[in-house]
């Protein structure tokens, strides 16, 4: 049976809205100047749900331009973890199925990964922009023999305007990934918060410099 990519993407968006509204059970993982990262056990798989929260020195539109998932977009220029981004199928104006290929990490200890997700993108009345998604299978995207397939569970980023501060944006991100392969859970639990702090740090540099 065909996958309901639109329905799955919207369900992922509903979940991240719920995570955003639910303050319970978060435990602090690490904080930098740019971001505070917290976590709690995932409801969806045997790993953790991570939350990143930071304020970026740029307008919501500028931040969005840097993070929005698009082919040839700015994301692949500044985000060192993203090697390639492809749209496999555009479902409608809000939903597309995409494949992200990541670079190797931690001096090669974590080999490149691919993630195939259905993504939901929407701007809300208050100016908040959301990109949310979850893992799917797609007939045009069979697993590749030389690359590990990872799985994202309901995840997403909110670009939230700050009233009266047009040049600052709250970025709230939720991340939960089964990175696949045979990595010890301790490695994954060290790697993901580090990856999130790197994401915010590199994005902060990008919104200041990229034109």
C-alpha positions in Angstrom: 0.0 0.0 0.0 1.2 3.5 -0.8 2.4 5.6 2.2 0.3 8.6 3.2 3.2 11.0 3.1 1.1 14.1 3.7 -0.7 12.5 6.7 2.6 11.3 8.2 4.2 14.7 7.8 1.2 16.5 9.4 1.2 14.0 12.3 4.9 14.7 12.9 4.1 18.5 13.0 1.3 17.8 15.5 3.8 15.9 17.7 6.4 18.6 17.7 3.7 21.2 18.6 2.9 18.9 21.5 6.5 18.7 22.6 6.7 22.4 22.4 3.7 22.9 24.8 4.8 20.1 27.2 7.3 21.4 29.8 7.5 18.2 31.8 10.4 15.8 32.2 13.1 17.7 30.4 16.6 17.3 31.8 19.4 19.6 30.9 22.2 18.2 28.7 24.5 21.1 27.9 24.5 24.8 27.4 26.6 27.1 25.2 26.3 30.8 24.5 24.0 30.0 21.6 21.8 27.1 22.8 20.6 25.2 25.8 20.0 21.5 25.0 17.8 19.2 27.1 16.4 15.7 26.7 13.9 13.2 27.8 13.2 9.6 26.8 11.6 9.3 23.4 8.0 8.0 23.1 8.8 6.6 19.7 12.0 4.5 19.9 14.6 3.3 22.5 16.5 6.6 22.4 16.1 10.2 23.5 14.1 13.2 22.4 16.4 16.3 22.4 15.3 19.9 22.6 17.5 22.8 21.5 16.5 26.4 22.4 18.4 29.6 21.5 18.0 33.1 20.3 19.6 34.0 16.9 20.8 37.5 16.0 18.7 37.8 12.8 15.1 38.2 11.6 12.9 35.1 11.4 13.0 35.2 7.6 16.8 35.3 7.5 17.0 32.4 9.9 14.4 30.5 7.9 16.3 31.1 4.7 19.4 29.5 6.3 17.6 26.4 7.6 14.7 25.6 5.2 15.0 22.3 3.4 15.5 23.1 -0.3 17.7 21.8 -3.0 20.8 24.0 -3.5 19.7 26.0 -0.4 21.9 27.7 2.1 21.7 24.8 4.5 24.3 22.7 2.6 26.7 25.7 2.6 26.9 26.3 6.4 25.8 23.0 8.0 28.9 20.8 7.9 26.9 17.7 8.8 24.7 17.9 5.6 26.5 16.6 2.6 23.6 16.4 0.2 19.9 17.2 0.2 17.5 15.9 -2.5 13.7 16.3 -3.0 12.5 12.8 -4.0 8.9 13.8 -4.5 6.9 17.0 -3.9 3.5 16.0 -2.5 1.9 19.4 -2.3 2.8 23.0 -1.3 3.5 22.0 2.3 4.8 18.4 2.0 7.8 16.8 0.3 9.7 13.6 0.6 13.4 14.3 0.9 16.7 12.5 1.3 19.5 13.9 3.4 23.0 12.5 3.3 25.2 13.4 6.2 29.0 13.6 6.3 31.1 11.3 8.5 31.5 12.6 12.0 33.8 12.4 15.0 37.0 11.9 12.8 35.3 9.0 10.9 34.0 7.1 14.0 30.5 7.7 12.7 30.3 7.0 9.0 28.0 8.9 6.6 24.3 8.3 6.9 21.2 8.8 4.8 17.8 9.8 6.1 14.6 9.7 4.0 11.8 11.8 5.5 8.5 13.3 4.7 8.7 17.0 5.6 5.9 19.5 6.5 6.6 23.2 6.1 4.2 25.9 7.3 4.0 29.5 8.3 1.5 30.3 11.0 -0.5 33.5 11.6 1.9 34.9 14.3 4.8 34.6 11.8 6.2 31.4 13.3 7.7 29.1 10.7 7.9 25.3 11.2 9.7 22.6 9.4 8.8 19.1 10.8 9.3 15.6 9.5 9.6 11.9 10.2 11.1 8.9 8.5 9.4 7.1 5.6 10.2 4.7 2.8 9.9 5.7 -0.8 10.1 3.5 -3.9 12.6 6.0 -5.6 14.9 5.7 -2.6 15.8 2.1 -1.8 18.6 1.7 0.8 22.1 2.1 -0.7 24.5 -0.7 0.0 27.4 1.5 0.9 25.7 3.9 3.3 23.9 3.3 6.6 20.2 4.3 6.7 19.2 6.2 9.8 15.7 7.1 11.0 14.4 10.4 12.2 11.3 10.3 14.4 9.0 13.3 14.7 11.4 16.2 14.7 11.3 19.8 13.7 12.4 23.4 14.0 10.3 26.4 15.0 11.5 29.9 13.9 9.6 32.1 16.4 9.4 35.9 16.1 10.2 37.9 19.2 7.7 40.7 19.7 9.4 44.1 19.3 12.7 42.6 18.3 12.7 42.2 14.5 16.3 41.3 14.3 16.2 38.4 16.8 14.6 35.0 16.5 13.9 32.2 18.9 14.9 28.9 17.3 13.3 25.9 19.0 14.4 22.5 17.7 13.3 18.9 18.5 15.5 16.1 17.4 15.2 12.3 17.8 17.2 10.1 15.6 18.0 6.4 15.4 21.4 6.9 13.6 21.5 3.2 12.6 24.5 1.0 12.4 26.1 -0.6 15.4 27.0 2.4 17.6 26.9 2.0 21.4 24.1 4.1 22.9 26.6 6.0 25.0 28.3 7.3 21.8 24.9 8.3 20.3 24.0 10.1 23.6 27.2 12.1 23.5 27.1 12.7 19.7 23.6 14.2 19.3 23.9 17.0 21.9 27.3 17.9 20.4 25.7 17.9 16.9 22.9 20.2 18.2 25.3 22.7 19.8 27.3 22.7 16.5 24.2 23.3 14.5 23.3 26.4 16.5 26.9 27.7 16.6 27.3 27.3 12.8 23.8 28.7 12.1 24.6 31.8 14.3 27.7 32.4 12.2 25.7 31.8 9.0 22.9 34.3 9.7 25.6 37.0 10.3 27.6 36.3 7.2 25.7 34.5 4.4 24.2 36.8 1.8 
